[in-house]
């Protein structure tokens, strides 16, 4: 086995070549200097035999077969047959020299024929064969001795010599390929053995048969020619089939693993795959896209193309998908001969697969750019590139929440005066240019940490999260407002400077509204609203800067502070709490349910009732959702404790109008029940009749979905709304709660008594439970019993109490009452 394709090899391989060549020359010279000693039965004279041996070496190499191994080319030849015949007809000592000269002549001729002259490669090949012949000759000579040519001893000796020849040449080729990193050693050994062993066996048969013919009948050698031709064709078919199988397997594996990534990732994978599949010396890929052409290239490991001059043919194929050109693929093959059709077909197929991967990568890149553009359009103004209003509110709130609560902040809202005149005079295209110039100037004037946004057609905002503090001259108190006003005036002066738009020098004036507060008291949406009020004041008074004054709006900074404090309260564990008040059977005083009354244990203002903070909760969608979830969790957690103690009554939670307008509210309630492992029967939601009779369709849908989950509904403050009778038919409920105002007056007012009586009778006829609220005296209890009201709630029975005391109170009420407690749902009432 011989190695070819040394051009551009590494320094280590070149040093190895020099060592092999030197050793072969020394061995050849020593062999020639040895005395000629030949047994008498040799068929030819020494000189003739040397000539025949030389001719056989030349013929054996010219008839070589080549195959690709990794990135190198390996040749298999008739070298063993030439050695066997040469050992019989020529003096053994002359065989290394004859092999060296014959191989040099043969490979020089082949290099000339292929137009690929490389002396180093030719010397390396000839020297390797010469060393193999020297080793084979030594082994055969030692084993054969003076035995006759056709003796078994001589046959065994030449077979051993041929095997030695194979091992030496095989080892030298494997070592060279390994040094050059053409392929892993295991792959070299497996594939080279697969290619060489069948030919080695043939070489033995041909060589021994030729020796027999030379001794017994030389004319029989003429019959060898057709047989040799058939063997050569068989070997060529064997190698070609194996080579094509290997290449297409590697092709399939390479194309299947082309990454679904970026263009660079696909190209890098494609370069490496092409080098491996085709055993190429170099691969170049040119990619053509919307932004021009890009060229990528990679050389095979160890290649020195400056020395090699890129030997071997280059195959270039255009890569296209559905008629759209993607680029070009160029592969420099290691074999110096012209490419065969299978190489061209494989490279074309590989180019098609690579084109598809590159097209997909380009499509993914375009999609990513589009998504990025869409994402930017969602957060930025398309005309100016500034943040839009929604992003300002989102990012601004996040920025404020990350600051110290006492840090002064300010929002400056700017508007271009008489901007319609600019559009009317110059046109909208030039008006857009004015807006871009204003945006650029604002961006230049902004400082680190500040947010600049376009909040309207000609309106801009600047959030200043850090405002220096000065002493207020009037009150000698720290104030951030003077510096915020100074900053607003600086902006106005800078923006009022002339600008050139489409060759026209113009000037615009801006008005600025300023709202300032501390980070802990700020809700950005409210801050924008206040700055807008100040801006409106500036325009009305025709001044450049105006500051928000609390007298401009009924809402003061207390509302902003409470919103921030409520957010803190929800983040804490001990501020939002429940007071729980039982509802009892009027006759037995046994508990029939518990109402959850939310309270806020404010760290500074003490305990606050719902009327003091619920309006603020209702004002914020995000805060309302979180607050509702907290109340449900607290109520179901408390109910779980008294159910565990054996008291089977539900907990009632008041539901706001905003909840019934939220399509996601039923799912929120269901999730709370699941989280606390509580059945729907443990929860009653109290709604007011003014909300329940709303014409909003969504209210009907939310109520229907709640009842579909098995959750009970209670109509609170019955009799105080607009349609007290219509409500019980439009929104079926499980319970009616008579408002405490009628209970308070029923003793002295016949009208109030009639309302209570009507509510009780209505409940009985509809099959729902009736609860009288606010019972505080024995007389009220007796009157309600006389009216056959079944259930009541009030201070007369039990005051609202914290969650940690309710279980004991419920247990005492249940134990003290006769066993005639009725369930809440009227379906089961008797």
URJO-V965994 format. One line per field, one symbol per residue. ss: DSSP state (A for helix, B for strand, O for the rest). psi: psi as a letter, one per 20 degrees, with the letter a starting at -180 (. if undefined). burial: I if it has 16 or more other ideal C-beta (glycine too) atoms within 10 Angstrom, else O. A space follows every 50 residues. Layout:
# URJO-V965994
ss=???
psi=???
burial=???
This chain:
# URJO-V965994
ss=OBBBOOOOOOAAAAAAAAAAAAAAAAAAAAAAAOOOOOOOOOOOOAAAAA AAAAAAAAAAAAOOBBBBBOOBBBBBOOAAAAAAAAAAAOOAAAAAAAAA AAAAAAAAAAAAAOOOOOAAAAAAAAAAAAAAAAAAAAAAAAAAOOOOOO OAAAAAAAAAAAAAAAAAAAAAAAAAAAAAOOOOAAAAAAAAAAAAAAAA AAAAAAAAAAAAAAAAOAAAAAAAAAAAAAAAAAAAAAAAAAAAAAAAAA AAAAAAOOOOOOAAAAAAAAAAAAAAAAOOOBBBBBBBBOOBBBBBBBBO OOOOAAAAOOOOOBBBBBBBBOOBBBBBBBBBOOOOOOOOAAAAAAAAAA AAAAAAAAAAAAAAAAAAAAAAAAAAAAABOOOOOOBOAAAAAAAAAAAA AOOOOOOBBBBBBBBBOOAAAAAAAAOAAAAAAAAAAAAAAAAAAOOOOO BBBBOOOOBBBBBBOOOOOBBOOOOOOBBOAAAAAAAAAAAAAAAOOOBB BOOBBBOOOBBBBBBBBBAAAOOAAAAAAAAAAAAAAAAAAOOOBBBOOA AAOOOOAAAAAAAAAAAAAAAOOOOBBBBBBBBBBOOOOOBBBBBBBBBB BBOOOBBBOAAAAAAAAAAOAAAAAAAAAAAAAAAAAAAAAAAAOOOOOB BBBBOOAAAAOOOOAAAAAAAAAAAOOOOAAABBBBBBAAAAOOOOAAAA AAAAAAAAOOOBBBBBBBOOOOOAAAAAAAOOOOBBBBOAAAAAAOOOOA AAAAAAAAAAAAAAAAOOBBBBBOOOOAAAAAAAAAOOOOBBBOOOOOOO BBAAAAAAAAAAAAAAOOOOOOOOOAAAOO
psi=pqprlipjrrhghhhhggggggghggggghghiqqoopqhjphqrggghg gggghhggghhhjqpqqpocjrppqpakhgghggghhhiqphhiggghgg gghggghgghhghiknpnhggggggggghghghgggggghghhhckqqgj qhggghghghghhggggghggggggghghikhqqgghggghhghhhgghg ghggggghhggghhghnhhihhihghghggggggggggggggggggghgh gggghhjpqmbrgggggghhggghgggjkqhqppppppahkaqppqqpqq pipnihghklrqqppppppqoliophbqpppoqhpirqqrhhgggghggh hgghggghggghghghgggghggghhhhiqphgiirqagghggghggggh hirphipprqpppqppplhhhgghgiqhghhhhghhgggggghhiqrpiq ppqoiagkpqqopniopqprpphgikqppigghhgggghggggghiqqqp oljporpqqqqppppqaqhijpphghhggghgghghgghhilrhpqqpph iiqhpaihggghghhhghhhhrijgprppppqprphgijqpirpppoqqo npihjapqrhhiihhhghhpgghgghgghgggggghgghhghhhjjomqr ppppprhhgijohighhgghhggghjlpqhiippppqqhhghjqiphhgg ggghhghhijpqppoqlpiiahmhhhhihhnpriqpopqhhhhhihhiph gghhggghgghggghikqqpppqkpirhghgghhhhjkphqrprhhgpqp rrhiihggghgggghiqrmkpqrgpihjq.
burial=IIIIIIIIIIOOIIOIIOOIIOOIIOIIOOIOOOOOOIOOOIIIOOOOII OIIIOIIIIIIIIIIIIIIIIIIIIIIIIIIIIIIIIIIIIIIIIIIIII IIIIIIIOOIIOOOOIOIOIIIIIIIIIIIIIIIIIIIIIIOIIOOIOIO OOOIIOIIIIIIOIIIOIIIOIIIIIIIIIIIIOOOOIIOIIOOIIOIII OIIIOIIIIIIOIIOOOOOOOOOOOOOIOOIOOOIOOIIOOOIOOIIOOI IOOIIOOIOOOOIOOIIIIIIOIIIIIIIIIIIIIIIIOOOOOOOIOIII OIIOIOOIOOIIIOIOIOIIIOOOOIIIIIIIIIIIOOIOOOIOOIIOOI IIIIIIIIIIIIOOOOOOOOOOOOOOOOOIIOOIOIIIIOIIIOIIIOII OOIOOOIIIIIIIIIIIOIOOIIOOIOOOIIOIIIOIIIOIIOOOIOOOI IIIIIOOIIIIIIIIIIOOOOOOOOOOOIIIIIIIOIIOOIIOOIOOOIO IOOOOOOIOIIIIIIIIIIIIIIIIIIIIIIIIIIIIIOOOOOIIIIIOO OOOOOOIOIIIIIIIIIOIIOOOOIIIIIIIIIIIIOIIIIIIIIIIIII OIOOOOOIOOOOIIOIIOIIOOIIIIIIIIIIOIIIIIIOOIIOOOIOII IIIIIIIIIIOIOOIIOOIIOIIOOIOIOIOIIIIIIIIOIIIIOOOOIO OIIOIIIOOOIIIIIIIIIIIOOIOOIIOOIOIIIIIIIIOIIIOIOOOO OIIOIIIIIIOIIIOOOIIIIIIIIOOOOIIOIIOOIOIIIIIIOIIIOI IOIOOIIOIIOOIIOOIOOOIIOIOIOOOO
